Amino acid sequence: MLYHGAMNASHHHHDPKLSRNQTEILSCLRQAKEPMSAYAILDKVRIAGISHPPTVYRALADLMQKGMVHRLQSRSAFIACGHGACDGKFAFAICRQCGKVVEIPLSDDDRAGLLALAPNEIVPEQVTLELAGLCEACRPS
């Protein structure tokens, strides 16, 4: 599984304004070769002294709020933002065979169009768009 995104080299160092737990979990996700479940993250960060699921979930929630981590709804998994951090206007394309994830930025118009699809009886609070298919490497020749 490959994660595709533009990562600035400075993002591999300590990010300002993050707690120790947030820093450990973000580092774990940035080093991962695939999206990770919260329990897979917990297994990796135990050596750093993080041993309770609520600690991982709390740090993930804070990192998602900062736009530094994204949740893939279809996989119940998390990935580090490919741009370091973003404003939450994104979608994902996911290869159903190898699991490669490509982050797709959405314009304000894209997001407004998606929100406009909601029926009148539901007031949307978030948009999660995931496209599934085969990447170039996995498509038959």
Number of C-alpha atoms within 10 A of each C-alpha: 13 14 20 13 15 11 15 10 8 9 15 13 9 13 14 7 8 15 12 13 18 20 17 22 26 26 18 18 19 21 11 17 14 19 25 20 16 18 14 12 24 23 14 17 18 12 9 12 10 19 14 12 13 12 14 21 16 13 21 24 16 16 21 20 15 15 18 20 26 26 19 20 11 12 11 11 17 20 24 28 26 22 15 19 18 17 11 19 17 19 19 18 18 21 21 14 14 14 20 21 25 19 19 16 16 15 11 10 9 13 18 12 11 15 15 12 9 11 9 8 6 7 10 13 6 11 14 15 18 18 15 15 14 17 18 9 11 13 10 7 5
